[in-house]
């Protein structure tokens, strides 16, 4: 008990000896803070002076500056500390990646990198672009005109059935760019299989659907006139496509010449069913 009491006495003794130093430090900090506040009020030392947007034209000045919080505009160091939050807020509305760096006292450089669509998707009565990282946005979005969408536009469109799991996370209450829950890796393999089979330019749509308790994929081919041609039903698993596709090519070397009434079902093990569609 006496030992604990001695510790308390020593503690308060040390506190008394350092009290003057603490008071002096607090006084110095108060004076320094006052000087800085006065300098800021008179000379705006910590105001955000500028943001250089490269390249220009993709994001407007209004977007770049209107997204900055008032306190961050007054004290640029705060924008520097919270640049990730600032960039994520813009990326929620525009299909871009951003790189922000400090270029001088109170000045920033904002590099705007438009996303490149990997493929197009039709879902919910609307047309979408989907990037390789799964981010998805309406193809009608104004900023889509700045994107390099040639590769995506050249691929058959993916039509996502309402029978399948909803492909987009729509729980967020703001933004134009959505995180998708699409099986991106599997979809890329679908497209790879089309290329390997020589069908990329012959397929009009890839329909991801559902039948008899399992996910399936239907390929809608072009006919000779560019309309809807033959239908081929495949398993959802892309590893099954090559064998099925080669078997179909052996039966029908010119897939575009098949009547649009022909339906080819490859989902049964060891056999391929060919029948006329019921009108």
N, C-alpha and C positions, 0 to 999 in steps of 0.2 A: 504493500500500500504506500509505504514511504517512497519507494522507487518511482511509482507512477506520479506521485505528488511532485517529486524533484524534476521529472520530465516536463510537467506542466509549467513549473517555475522557469526552467531553462527556455522553454518555448516563448513565453511572454517576455523574458529578458531579451532574447534575440529580436523579437518584434519591436520592442522599444528602441533598441539600438539602430534598427533599420528604418524606423518610422520617418525620420527626416529625409532619408534618401528616397523613400517611396513618394513622399510629398513633393520632393523636387522633380522626380520623374513624371509624376502626374501633372505638375505645373508645366513642365516642358512640353509634354504631349498636348496639353490643352492649348498652349501658345502656338505650337506647330500646327495643330488642327485649325485654329483660328486664322493663322496666316494663310494656310492653304485654301480655306473657305473664302477668305477675302480675295485672294489671288484668282481663284476660280470665278468668283462673282464678277470681278473686274476684267480679267483677261481670258476667261473660258479655257483654262489650261488643259482641262480633262475632257472637253467636248469632243465628240466624234467629228473629225474634219472631213472625211470623205471615204467612199467605197468605190474602187475602180472595178467595173464589171467587165469580165473578159470571157467570151466575146460579147459584144453589146447586141441588143435586139431580141435576145431570147427571153430574158426577164426584164421587165420595165423598171425604171428608177422608182416608180411608185411601189412596186412589189418589194424591191430590195430595202427601201427606206421605211415603207409603211409597216414592215414586219418587226422593226426594231422597237423594243420597249423604251418609253421615255427616259427612264433612269439609265438605260444603257447608252442612250444618245448623249446624255449629260456627262456620263463617266465612261469613256470608251474601254477602260480596263475591264468593266463588267461584261461588255460584249465579247471581249477576248476570252474571258473566263467561261462564258456560257455560249460559245460559238456553236457547239454541237446542238444545243436546244434551238438556237436560231436557225441553223441549216435544216434541221428536221422539220421545223414548222413550215418552211418553204417547200420542202420535198413532199409534204403531205398534199400540196395543191398542184404541184407542177412535176412532170416526168423528167426530172433532172437529178444528177448528182452534183454536189458542191464541194469545192475546196477553198477554204478561207485562210488567209495568211496575213500577218502584220507587215505592212510595207513602209511604215514610218510612224512618227509620233501621232497617234490618233487617226491613222489612215490604214485601210485594209484593202486587200486584193481579193476579189471573189471570182473564182473560176467556175464557170457554168458548163457542165458536161451533160448534154442531152442523153437520155436513155435511148438505147437501140431496141426496138421491138424485136422479139424472137419469132413470134407468130401472131396471127389474128384469131379472135374468138368471137363466136356469136352466142350470147346468153342473155336471158331476161328480155328478149326483144330488142337488144342493143348490140352494137359492134364494139369490140374492145381490142386493145393492143396489150400483149403480155411480154414483159422483159424476162431475160434469163434468170434473174433473181426472184421472179414471181410477182413483182409489182405490176399492177394492172390499172389501166385507165381507158376512158372512152376514146375511140379513134376520132370522134368528132371534136375533141378538145382542141381549142385554138392552137395551143403550143405543139400539137402533133405535127403541124406544118414545118416545124424546125427539125424534126427527127429524120434520121436516115432509116426509112421503113421499107426500102426496096426489097430486101431479103424476106421480110415478113409478108409483104404483099404478094411475093412470087410463090409462096407456099400455099397449099390447100388450106382453106379456113377450117378451124376446129369449131364444131357445133357441140356445145355442152348441154346435154339433156337435163330437163328439170327432174327427171327420175334419179339423177345422181346427186351426190352431196353438193350443196351450194359452194361454188368455186371461190367466192370472195368473202372476206371478212368485212361485213357491213356494219359492225357494231360501233365503229368510231363515228362520232356525230359531226365530224367536219373533214374537209379535204376532198380532193378529186382523184387521188392516187391511192389504190387499195392494195393491201397485202392479200395475195391469193393463197388458197390451200390446195391448189392444183398439184397433181403428181408430176411436177415439171420434168424430172428425170425420165419418167416413163413416156411422157409425151414426146420428148426429144428422140427417144428410141423409136417411136412410131414413125416420126418423120425420117429418121435414118433408114428404117426399113423400106419406106417408099422410095427413097433414093437408090438403095441397093437393088431394088426390084425394077428400077426404071419407070416408076409410076408417078413420080412427083408432079410432072406436068400433065398427067392424065386424070388425076383425081381432083374433083371439084370441091368436095367436102369430106372431112373426117367427122363422123358423128359418134360421140362418146355417149352410149346409152346403157340401158339396163333391160335384161330379158330373163325371165324365168329364174329369178333369184341371183343372177350374176351379172357383173359388168361385161359389156361387149362393145365392140367398135364396128361401125358400118362405114365402108368406103363407097362414096357416090362418084362414079366416073363420069367424065364428059362423053357425050356421043359425038358422032361425026360433025354435027352442026353446032357443037358447043353447049348443048343443053344437058339435062340430066340423063345419064346412060345407065349402065348396069350397076347393080348393088352387090357388094361382097361383105359378108358378115364374118368378123374375126373375133378371136378371144381377146380379152383385155391385155393379156400377157404378151409383150412384144417379142419375147423369145420364141413364140409359136408362129410368128408371122412368116418367116422365111420359108419354112417347109410348105405352109399352106399357099403362100404366094407363088412359089415355083410350080406347085401342082396345078394351080389355076392357069398359069402361063402356058403349061404344057397342053392343057385342054383348049385354051383360047389365046393363041399367040398375039392376036390383035384385040386387045381388051376394049378398045374404043369402038370396035365394030359390032359389039354385042348389043342386042336390043335392050332398050330401057326396061322392058318387061321381065328381063331375066334377073333372078335372085340367086346368088351363090352363097351357100352356108358352109363355112369351114370349121364350125365350132364343135363338130362331132369327131371324136377320136377315130382316126383310121379311115375316114370317108369324107367326101365332099358331096353335098346335095345341091343339085341345080334344078330350079323350078321356075315356072312363070308366076309373077306376082299376081295376087288376087286384086282385081280392079274394084 
